[in-house]
Amino acid sequence: FEQRKCQNTPVTEFIFTGFPQLQDGGLLYFFPLLFVYTFIVVGNLMVFFAVRLDTRLHNPMYNFISIFSFLEIWYTTATIPKMLSNLISSQKTISLTGCLLQMYFFHSLGNTEGALLTIMAIDRYVAICNPLHYLTIMTPRLCAQLSAGSCVFGFLILLPEVVWISTLPFCGPNQIHQIFCDFGPLLNLTCTDASVILVQDVIHASAILITSLIISLSYIRIVVVILGIPSAEGRKKAFSTCVAHIAVFLMFFGSVALMYLRFSATYTPFWDTAIAVTFSVLSPLFNPMIYSLRNNDMKDAIKKLLCPQKVFRVRGR
C-alpha cells in the first residue's frame, strides 16, 4: 500500500459532498428532515416518560426500552442538526474538531445501543427460557449495573481510536463524500498507510458480526422455546413480548450491516446517502412506533401521559 504525501498546508476543515445545493432543492429536504427529527425526539421522549411515570412498567424489560429511547434522542442529535444546517447553508463545512466530536458521539451512542440491545436479548432469554428464576436473576441492581455498563463500554471503547485519528495528518482534497463524519470517509483523507484503514474496517466488522451473532442466537433459542409451549395462548403471549425487540434488532443491525459490512463493495453516491439516512434517521424514527403500537401496556401508559385527567375519569367510573 502506498502512503500519500501531505500538502504543505494541513487540512483543518472538511466539506460534505453528500448534500444537494440550496438551488438544487436542498430546502425541499430540509422540512421533511426537520419533521422526522421532531417526531424522533417527541416519540422517544413519550416512550421514556411513559415508562418512568407508570409504575406498572417498572420492570427490567421496559426499563431497558426507556433507556434505549433516551439514547435514540442523542444518537440522532449527534448528526441531524448538522444535516439540517448543511441543507440550508451554501457552506457545507465542518471543522476537524467538530468532525471528530460528531463521529465520537454518534458511534459511541450507537455502540451503547448495540450493547443495550444485547442486554435486552439476554433479558428476554432469561424471562422466557428460565421464567421461575427471572426475578431473582434480573434484579434492579443488576439491571442498573448492566445499563451503566453498556454506557461506559460504548463511550470508552472508541475513545482510543478517535484520539489516534486526531493525531493523524490530513491530505487534500478535504471533501467528505457522506452526509456526516464517519471513520471510512475521514480516514481516506489522512496521510497514512491504507493498510491501517483495512485493519480498522476488519475490527469494526468483527465487532458487528460478533454482537449480532450473540443476539441472533439468543432470539433463535427463544423462538425454539416458544414453539415448544403447548397452548396457543401461551405462545402468543410469549411472542408478543419479543416481536418488538426482534424488529428493532433487525432494523438496527440491518442498517449497520449495509453501512459497515460492505468490505470491497462500492455504492453510487445516491445509495451511499440512502444507506446513511436509513442508518442514522429511519431506524430511530420507527423504533417508538414499534415499541408502542404492538404493546397494549405501552399504549395505555402513553395515553395516561398525554391525557391523565381523561384516564382518571374513566377509571373513576
GUROZA-711199 format. One line per field, with one value per residue (C-alpha): residue number from 1; residue in three letters; chain; x, y, z. Coordinates in Angstrom, 2 decimals. Layout:
BEGIN
n <- (NUM; ...);
res <- (ALA; ...);
chain <- (A; ...);
c1 <- (X; ...);
c2 <- (Y; ...);
c3 <- (Z; ...);
This chain:
BEGIN
n <- (1; 2; 3; 4; 5; 6; 7; 8; 9; 10; 11; 12; 13; 14; 15; 16; 17; 18; 19; 20; 21; 22; 23; 24; 25; 26; 27; 28; 29; 30; 31; 32; 33; 34; 35; 36; 37; 38; 39; 40; 41; 42; 43; 44; 45; 46; 47; 48; 49; 50; 51; 52; 53; 54; 55; 56; 57; 58; 59; 60; 61; 62; 63; 64; 65; 66; 67; 68; 69; 70; 71; 72; 73; 74; 75; 76; 77; 78; 79; 80; 81; 82; 83; 84; 85; 86; 87; 88; 89; 90; 91; 92; 93; 94; 95; 96; 97; 98; 99; 100; 101; 102; 103; 104; 105; 106; 107; 108; 109; 110; 111; 112; 113; 114; 115; 116; 117; 118; 119; 120; 121; 122; 123; 124; 125; 126; 127; 128; 129; 130; 131; 132; 133; 134; 135; 136; 137; 138; 139; 140; 141; 142; 143; 144; 145; 146; 147; 148; 149; 150; 151; 152; 153; 154; 155; 156; 157; 158; 159; 160; 161; 162; 163; 164; 165; 166; 167; 168; 169; 170; 171; 172; 173; 174; 175; 176; 177; 178; 179; 180; 181; 182; 183; 184; 185; 186; 187; 188; 189; 190; 191; 192; 193; 194; 195; 196; 197; 198; 199; 200; 201; 202; 203; 204; 205; 206; 207; 208; 209; 210; 211; 212; 213; 214; 215; 216; 217; 218; 219; 220; 221; 222; 223; 224; 225; 226; 227; 228; 229; 230; 231; 232; 233; 234; 235; 236; 237; 238; 239; 240; 241; 242; 243; 244; 245; 246; 247; 248; 249; 250; 251; 252; 253; 254; 255; 256; 257; 258; 259; 260; 261; 262; 263; 264; 265; 266; 267; 268; 269; 270; 271; 272; 273; 274; 275; 276; 277; 278; 279; 280; 281; 282; 283; 284; 285; 286; 287; 288; 289; 290; 291; 292; 293; 294; 295; 296; 297; 298; 299; 300; 301; 302; 303; 304; 305; 306; 307; 308; 309; 310; 311; 312; 313; 314; 315; 316; 317);
res <- (PHE; GLU; GLN; ARG; LYS; CYS; GLN; ASN; THR; PRO; VAL; THR; GLU; PHE; ILE; PHE; THR; GLY; PHE; PRO; GLN; LEU; GLN; ASP; GLY; GLY; LEU; LEU; TYR; PHE; PHE; PRO; LEU; LEU; PHE; VAL; TYR; THR; PHE; ILE; VAL; VAL; GLY; ASN; LEU; MET; VAL; PHE; PHE; ALA; VAL; ARG; LEU; ASP; THR; ARG; LEU; HIS; ASN; PRO; MET; TYR; ASN; PHE; ILE; SER; ILE; PHE; SER; PHE; LEU; GLU; ILE; TRP; TYR; THR; THR; ALA; THR; ILE; PRO; LYS; MET; LEU; SER; ASN; LEU; ILE; SER; SER; GLN; LYS; THR; ILE; SER; LEU; THR; GLY; CYS; LEU; LEU; GLN; MET; TYR; PHE; PHE; HIS; SER; LEU; GLY; ASN; THR; GLU; GLY; ALA; LEU; LEU; THR; ILE; MET; ALA; ILE; ASP; ARG; TYR; VAL; ALA; ILE; CYS; ASN; PRO; LEU; HIS; TYR; LEU; THR; ILE; MET; THR; PRO; ARG; LEU; CYS; ALA; GLN; LEU; SER; ALA; GLY; SER; CYS; VAL; PHE; GLY; PHE; LEU; ILE; LEU; LEU; PRO; GLU; VAL; VAL; TRP; ILE; SER; THR; LEU; PRO; PHE; CYS; GLY; PRO; ASN; GLN; ILE; HIS; GLN; ILE; PHE; CYS; ASP; PHE; GLY; PRO; LEU; LEU; ASN; LEU; THR; CYS; THR; ASP; ALA; SER; VAL; ILE; LEU; VAL; GLN; ASP; VAL; ILE; HIS; ALA; SER; ALA; ILE; LEU; ILE; THR; SER; LEU; ILE; ILE; SER; LEU; SER; TYR; ILE; ARG; ILE; VAL; VAL; VAL; ILE; LEU; GLY; ILE; PRO; SER; ALA; GLU; GLY; ARG; LYS; LYS; ALA; PHE; SER; THR; CYS; VAL; ALA; HIS; ILE; ALA; VAL; PHE; LEU; MET; PHE; PHE; GLY; SER; VAL; ALA; LEU; MET; TYR; LEU; ARG; PHE; SER; ALA; THR; TYR; THR; PRO; PHE; TRP; ASP; THR; ALA; ILE; ALA; VAL; THR; PHE; SER; VAL; LEU; SER; PRO; LEU; PHE; ASN; PRO; MET; ILE; TYR; SER; LEU; ARG; ASN; ASN; ASP; MET; LYS; ASP; ALA; ILE; LYS; LYS; LEU; LEU; CYS; PRO; GLN; LYS; VAL; PHE; ARG; VAL; ARG; GLY; ARG);
chain <- (A; A; A; A; A; A; A; A; A; A; A; A; A; A; A; A; A; A; A; A; A; A; A; A; A; A; A; A; A; A; A; A; A; A; A; A; A; A; A; A; A; A; A; A; A; A; A; A; A; A; A; A; A; A; A; A; A; A; A; A; A; A; A; A; A; A; A; A; A; A; A; A; A; A; A; A; A; A; A; A; A; A; A; A; A; A; A; A; A; A; A; A; A; A; A; A; A; A; A; A; A; A; A; A; A; A; A; A; A; A; A; A; A; A; A; A; A; A; A; A; A; A; A; A; A; A; A; A; A; A; A; A; A; A; A; A; A; A; A; A; A; A; A; A; A; A; A; A; A; A; A; A; A; A; A; A; A; A; A; A; A; A; A; A; A; A; A; A; A; A; A; A; A; A; A; A; A; A; A; A; A; A; A; A; A; A; A; A; A; A; A; A; A; A; A; A; A; A; A; A; A; A; A; A; A; A; A; A; A; A; A; A; A; A; A; A; A; A; A; A; A; A; A; A; A; A; A; A; A; A; A; A; A; A; A; A; A; A; A; A; A; A; A; A; A; A; A; A; A; A; A; A; A; A; A; A; A; A; A; A; A; A; A; A; A; A; A; A; A; A; A; A; A; A; A; A; A; A; A; A; A; A; A; A; A; A; A; A; A; A; A; A; A; A; A; A; A; A; A; A; A; A; A; A; A; A; A; A; A; A; A; A; A; A; A; A; A);
c1 <- (0.00; 1.17; 1.33; 0.10; 2.14; 0.70; 0.15; 2.22; -0.92; -2.64; -6.38; -8.44; -11.87; -13.92; -16.70; -19.65; -20.47; -23.45; -25.93; -27.80; -27.10; -29.70; -30.50; -30.84; -33.66; -31.84; -34.74; -37.13; -35.23; -34.94; -38.57; -39.18; -35.96; -36.93; -40.34; -38.70; -36.22; -39.03; -41.02; -37.98; -37.36; -41.02; -41.77; -38.80; -39.43; -43.00; -41.78; -39.16; -41.54; -44.39; -42.20; -40.76; -44.11; -46.20; -45.42; -46.91; -43.96; -41.27; -39.66; -36.39; -37.83; -39.47; -36.55; -34.20; -36.69; -36.86; -33.06; -32.85; -35.38; -33.41; -30.23; -32.02; -32.67; -28.98; -27.94; -29.89; -28.95; -25.29; -25.90; -29.31; -28.97; -25.77; -27.51; -30.31; -27.77; -25.97; -29.19; -29.86; -26.25; -24.06; -21.01; -21.45; -18.34; -17.26; -14.03; -11.68; -12.53; -16.25; -15.93; -14.08; -16.60; -19.57; -18.02; -17.17; -20.59; -22.52; -20.65; -20.34; -24.11; -24.53; -22.21; -24.12; -27.37; -25.81; -24.70; -28.15; -29.84; -27.61; -28.70; -32.36; -31.96; -30.43; -33.24; -35.89; -33.90; -33.94; -37.64; -38.81; -36.28; -35.92; -39.10; -39.10; -35.75; -36.24; -36.90; -34.01; -31.62; -32.70; -32.68; -32.98; -29.34; -28.15; -30.30; -28.78; -25.28; -25.94; -27.38; -24.47; -22.00; -23.38; -22.90; -19.36; -18.47; -19.99; -18.15; -14.78; -14.30; -13.96; -12.04; -8.51; -9.37; -10.75; -7.76; -5.43; -7.24; -6.93; -3.12; -3.02; -2.12; -4.80; -4.17; -6.18; -8.81; -10.86; -14.17; -16.10; -18.31; -21.01; -23.72; -21.96; -18.45; -17.59; -14.47; -14.06; -14.52; -12.37; -9.52; -9.45; -8.31; -5.38; -1.74; -1.47; -0.88; -4.05; -3.44; -4.31; -7.75; -8.18; -7.31; -9.77; -12.52; -11.85; -12.01; -15.33; -16.79; -15.75; -17.38; -20.63; -20.69; -19.96; -22.62; -25.28; -24.42; -24.91; -28.27; -29.37; -28.54; -30.47; -33.59; -33.31; -33.21; -36.19; -38.22; -37.45; -38.64; -41.80; -42.68; -42.49; -45.16; -48.25; -51.01; -51.63; -52.44; -49.12; -47.19; -48.99; -48.26; -44.57; -44.17; -45.80; -43.02; -40.29; -41.57; -40.83; -37.31; -36.64; -37.98; -35.75; -32.74; -33.26; -33.71; -30.71; -28.22; -29.60; -28.76; -25.41; -24.56; -25.40; -23.27; -20.18; -20.09; -19.63; -15.88; -14.64; -18.11; -18.74; -22.06; -23.09; -23.32; -27.13; -27.10; -24.34; -26.56; -29.70; -27.98; -26.60; -30.09; -31.53; -28.78; -28.91; -32.53; -35.08; -34.20; -34.66; -37.85; -39.59; -38.44; -41.01; -43.80; -42.61; -42.46; -45.77; -48.09; -47.61; -47.76; -51.04; -49.32; -47.14; -50.12; -52.05; -49.06; -48.69; -52.43; -52.11; -49.14; -50.95; -54.44; -54.07; -57.41; -59.33; -57.75; -58.52; -62.19; -62.57; -61.09; -63.24; -66.37);
c2 <- (0.00; 3.48; 6.28; 9.58; 12.76; 15.60; 19.09; 21.89; 23.39; 20.99; 20.43; 21.78; 21.95; 19.50; 19.89; 17.48; 16.48; 14.24; 17.14; 18.83; 22.51; 25.01; 25.97; 22.29; 21.69; 21.45; 23.27; 20.54; 18.05; 20.42; 20.44; 16.64; 16.01; 18.62; 16.93; 13.49; 14.78; 16.40; 13.16; 11.15; 13.43; 13.69; 9.99; 8.73; 11.22; 9.94; 6.34; 7.35; 9.32; 6.84; 4.11; 6.31; 7.65; 4.46; 2.13; -0.84; -0.60; -0.58; -3.88; -4.76; -5.03; -1.60; -0.06; -1.10; 0.16; 3.58; 3.85; 2.82; 5.52; 8.11; 7.13; 7.38; 11.09; 11.85; 9.40; 11.41; 14.75; 13.95; 14.19; 15.53; 19.17; 19.48; 17.85; 20.43; 23.24; 21.93; 21.68; 25.41; 26.59; 27.26; 26.40; 22.72; 22.59; 21.21; 21.73; 18.85; 19.08; 19.19; 16.22; 14.15; 15.04; 14.22; 10.89; 10.05; 10.80; 9.27; 5.98; 5.89; 6.23; 3.62; 1.22; 1.82; 1.00; -2.17; -3.23; -2.44; -4.49; -7.40; -6.97; -6.79; -10.05; -11.73; -10.33; -11.87; -15.13; -15.36; -14.33; -16.99; -19.78; -19.53; -17.77; -19.17; -17.56; -14.38; -12.03; -13.42; -13.11; -9.77; -7.79; -3.96; -3.73; -5.95; -4.03; -0.74; -2.21; -3.56; -0.24; 1.75; -0.80; -0.50; 3.29; 3.05; 0.42; 2.41; 5.62; 4.14; 1.54; 4.14; 6.78; 5.46; 5.17; 8.71; 10.10; 8.24; 9.66; 13.17; 12.82; 11.91; 14.48; 15.03; 15.38; 17.03; 17.03; 17.94; 16.60; 14.04; 12.01; 11.45; 13.36; 13.07; 12.38; 8.69; 6.59; 5.39; 8.71; 10.55; 8.03; 8.15; 11.78; 11.04; 10.74; 7.23; 3.75; 2.33; -0.97; 0.81; 1.60; -2.06; -3.21; -0.69; -1.96; -5.57; -4.68; -2.86; -5.65; -8.29; -6.37; -6.01; -9.69; -10.98; -8.76; -9.62; -13.33; -13.28; -11.53; -13.80; -16.96; -15.63; -14.98; -18.30; -20.10; -18.02; -18.89; -22.61; -22.46; -20.54; -23.05; -25.75; -24.08; -26.36; -23.73; -21.31; -18.54; -19.09; -18.97; -15.77; -14.07; -15.08; -13.92; -10.58; -9.73; -10.46; -9.34; -5.64; -6.43; -8.62; -5.94; -3.25; -5.59; -6.42; -2.77; -1.56; -4.23; -4.47; -0.82; -1.24; -4.21; -2.26; 0.63; -1.16; -4.75; -3.77; -4.65; -4.03; -3.30; 0.26; 2.06; 5.01; 8.35; 8.03; 4.62; 5.73; 8.60; 6.42; 3.83; 6.57; 8.07; 4.64; 4.06; 7.46; 8.61; 5.96; 3.36; 5.83; 7.07; 3.69; 2.46; 4.43; 3.18; -0.42; -0.35; 1.46; 0.18; -3.52; -3.18; -2.50; -1.64; 0.93; 2.39; 2.75; 4.41; 6.89; 7.69; 8.22; 10.51; 12.58; 12.62; 11.98; 13.57; 11.54; 8.29; 9.20; 9.88; 6.58; 4.71; 6.66; 5.38);
c3 <- (0.00; -0.78; 1.73; 0.37; 0.69; 2.68; 1.40; 2.91; 4.45; 6.88; 6.38; 9.29; 7.66; 5.61; 3.07; 2.90; -0.68; 0.07; 0.27; -2.60; -3.12; -1.96; -5.53; -6.45; -3.98; -0.65; 1.03; -0.15; 2.02; 4.99; 6.12; 5.86; 7.80; 10.40; 10.79; 11.12; 13.72; 15.73; 15.60; 16.73; 19.73; 20.76; 20.14; 22.11; 24.93; 25.16; 25.45; 28.03; 30.29; 29.83; 31.31; 34.05; 35.24; 35.05; 37.95; 36.05; 33.64; 36.30; 35.31; 33.52; 30.00; 29.99; 31.87; 29.04; 26.43; 28.12; 28.23; 24.57; 23.65; 25.60; 23.76; 20.40; 21.02; 21.50; 18.77; 16.17; 17.74; 17.05; 13.29; 12.21; 13.43; 11.41; 8.42; 8.69; 8.84; 5.76; 3.77; 4.05; 4.01; 1.00; 3.12; 3.96; 6.11; 9.46; 11.40; 12.14; 15.85; 15.10; 12.78; 15.38; 18.09; 15.84; 14.89; 18.50; 19.98; 17.08; 17.20; 21.00; 21.31; 18.54; 20.38; 23.61; 21.82; 20.39; 23.87; 25.25; 22.51; 23.53; 27.16; 26.08; 24.14; 27.20; 29.37; 27.07; 27.01; 30.82; 31.01; 28.54; 28.95; 32.73; 33.96; 37.50; 38.30; 36.25; 39.17; 41.20; 38.26; 36.73; 39.96; 39.92; 40.97; 38.12; 35.62; 36.77; 36.53; 33.02; 31.85; 33.27; 31.93; 28.39; 28.53; 29.92; 27.31; 24.45; 25.27; 26.24; 23.51; 20.72; 22.64; 21.83; 18.12; 17.88; 19.82; 17.42; 14.37; 15.82; 15.71; 12.01; 9.35; 6.70; 2.98; 0.27; -1.00; 2.04; 0.72; 2.79; 0.47; 3.08; 4.99; 8.36; 9.63; 9.61; 10.04; 6.45; 4.59; 7.16; 7.16; 3.36; 3.69; 6.02; 5.01; 6.37; 5.07; 3.50; 5.32; 8.57; 7.14; 6.18; 9.72; 11.16; 8.83; 9.88; 13.59; 13.17; 11.04; 13.58; 16.44; 14.46; 13.47; 16.99; 18.59; 16.00; 16.33; 20.12; 19.77; 16.92; 18.88; 21.88; 19.82; 17.94; 21.27; 22.48; 19.37; 19.83; 23.45; 22.49; 19.79; 22.46; 24.61; 24.40; 24.48; 21.60; 24.09; 25.85; 22.56; 21.52; 24.85; 24.75; 21.15; 21.96; 24.42; 21.85; 18.47; 19.06; 20.28; 17.24; 14.86; 16.40; 16.34; 12.65; 11.70; 13.74; 12.74; 9.21; 8.58; 10.37; 8.13; 4.97; 6.19; 7.51; 6.19; 2.57; 2.57; -1.01; -2.40; -3.55; -3.97; -6.07; -4.20; -4.20; -2.48; -0.10; 1.03; 1.14; 3.36; 5.63; 6.01; 6.85; 9.40; 11.10; 10.63; 9.66; 12.29; 15.21; 13.53; 13.56; 16.97; 19.06; 16.77; 17.02; 20.82; 21.31; 18.57; 19.34; 23.12; 24.93; 28.22; 26.46; 24.58; 27.85; 29.51; 26.64; 26.75; 30.50; 29.89; 27.25; 28.80; 32.56; 33.51; 30.92; 32.11; 35.72; 34.91; 33.05; 35.98; 38.42; 36.74);
